[in-house]
Amino acid sequence: MVTRKDKKSRKYRGYRTHGYGRVGQHRKSGSKGGVGNAGRKSGKHKWSWVLRYEPDYFGKYGFRRPNKKHYKSINLNQISNIAYSLIEKGVLKPNENGYYEIDLTEFGYDKVLSGGTLNNKFIIKAKFFSEKALEKIKSLGSIPVMKHAPS
């Protein structure tokens, strides 16, 4: 085997700054133009990086859909269950016509859907009713009442 003139790796041992000049010139992020996105947003510093890696970073694209309103809904069979438990506790009592009056906004519900059936005659107060729910409630002999939010 041939002997080497120099070592395989010469790592500037004994040279305090390893070829970077003054102490501190190779520290922190000043040597690479700032941390992260520094300089990309103002002027043309690091502009070639932006063009190559994030060409769509600037400008507006597309549109934002308006938020959809979500209503908390309840089915007719759930109304029957709630009413049954209230009748058992003695909280809900029929009026002089024999109807049980239930206000769903007090329970945090906004809309009545048509799932299931009603066991008793009700006066149901809610902000919204589905068309099927209105038909079903009337056909079962109950009365739907639309409540409007205070303006």
C-alpha positions in Angstrom: 0.0 0.0 0.0 1.2 3.4 -0.9 1.5 5.9 2.0 -0.5 9.1 1.7 1.2 12.5 1.6 -1.7 14.2 3.3 -4.4 12.9 5.6 -7.7 11.9 4.1 -9.5 14.6 6.1 -8.0 17.9 7.0 -10.5 19.7 9.2 -8.7 23.0 10.0 -7.6 21.7 13.4 -5.8 24.5 15.1 -7.4 27.2 12.9 -9.8 29.0 15.1 -12.3 30.2 12.5 -12.0 27.3 10.0 -11.6 29.7 7.1 -14.6 31.9 7.8 -12.7 35.0 8.9 -13.7 36.9 12.0 -15.3 34.9 14.8 -19.1 35.2 14.4 -19.1 35.5 10.6 -20.3 31.9 10.4 -22.7 32.0 13.2 -26.5 32.4 13.3 -28.5 33.1 10.2 -26.8 36.2 8.9 -24.7 34.1 6.6 -27.6 32.6 4.8 -29.8 35.7 4.3 -32.1 35.4 7.3 -34.3 32.7 8.9 -37.2 31.2 7.1 -39.2 33.5 4.9 -37.0 36.6 5.7 -36.6 38.7 2.6 -39.0 36.8 0.3 -41.9 39.2 0.8 -40.1 42.5 0.4 -37.9 43.4 -2.5 -36.1 40.8 -4.6 -34.0 39.2 -1.9 -34.4 35.4 -2.4 -36.7 36.1 -5.3 -35.3 33.3 -7.4 -36.2 30.9 -4.6 -39.8 32.2 -4.6 -40.0 31.8 -8.4 -38.8 28.3 -8.4 -40.3 26.7 -5.3 -43.4 28.8 -4.6 -44.6 30.5 -7.8 -48.2 30.8 -6.5 -47.2 32.4 -3.2 -48.3 35.9 -4.2 -51.6 37.0 -5.6 -55.2 36.0 -5.1 -56.7 32.8 -6.5 -60.3 31.5 -6.5 -63.0 32.7 -4.2 -64.3 32.0 -0.7 -67.7 30.4 -0.5 -70.1 32.2 1.9 -70.7 30.3 5.1 -73.7 27.9 5.1 -76.2 28.3 7.9 -76.5 25.3 10.1 -79.7 24.7 12.0 -80.0 22.3 14.9 -82.8 20.0 13.8 -85.1 17.5 15.5 -87.4 14.7 14.2 -91.0 14.2 15.3 -90.3 11.0 17.2 -87.7 12.8 19.2 -90.2 15.5 20.0 -92.6 12.7 21.2 -89.8 11.3 23.4 -89.0 14.7 25.0 -92.7 15.4 25.6 -93.2 12.0 27.1 -90.5 12.5 29.7 -91.8 16.0 30.5 -95.3 14.7 30.9 -94.1 11.9 33.2 -92.3 14.5 35.3 -95.4 16.7 35.4 -93.7 19.6 33.7 -95.8 19.5 30.5 -99.6 19.7 30.9 -102.3 19.9 28.3 -104.1 23.2 27.7 -108.0 23.6 27.8 -108.2 22.2 24.2 -106.2 19.1 25.1 -103.0 20.1 23.2 -99.6 19.9 24.7 -97.6 23.1 24.0 -93.9 22.6 23.4 -91.4 25.3 22.4 -88.4 23.7 20.8 -86.3 26.9 20.9 -86.1 26.5 24.6 -84.4 23.1 24.0 -82.0 24.7 21.5 -83.6 23.3 18.3 -84.3 25.4 15.3 -85.9 23.1 12.7 -88.4 20.3 12.8 -88.0 17.4 10.4 -90.5 14.7 9.5 -88.9 11.5 10.9 -91.3 9.4 13.0 -94.7 10.2 14.3 -96.4 12.1 17.2 -98.2 10.2 19.9 -100.3 13.1 21.3 -101.7 16.3 20.0 -99.2 19.1 20.1 -98.8 22.8 19.5 -95.2 22.8 18.2 -93.3 26.1 18.2 -90.1 26.3 16.2 -88.3 28.7 13.8 -88.4 26.4 10.8 -90.3 23.3 9.6 -89.6 21.1 6.6 -92.5 20.9 4.1 -93.0 17.2 4.9 -93.0 17.9 8.6 -95.7 20.6 8.2 -97.9 18.1 6.2 -97.3 15.3 8.7 -98.0 17.5 11.8 -101.2 18.8 10.3 -102.4 15.3 9.2 -101.7 14.0 12.8 -104.0 16.7 14.2 -101.3 18.9 15.8 -100.6 22.6 15.1 -97.2 23.9 13.9 -96.3 27.5 14.9 -93.5 29.4 13.2 -91.5 31.5 15.6 -89.5 34.4 14.2 -86.2 35.5 15.8 -86.4 38.9 17.4 -85.0 41.6 15.1 
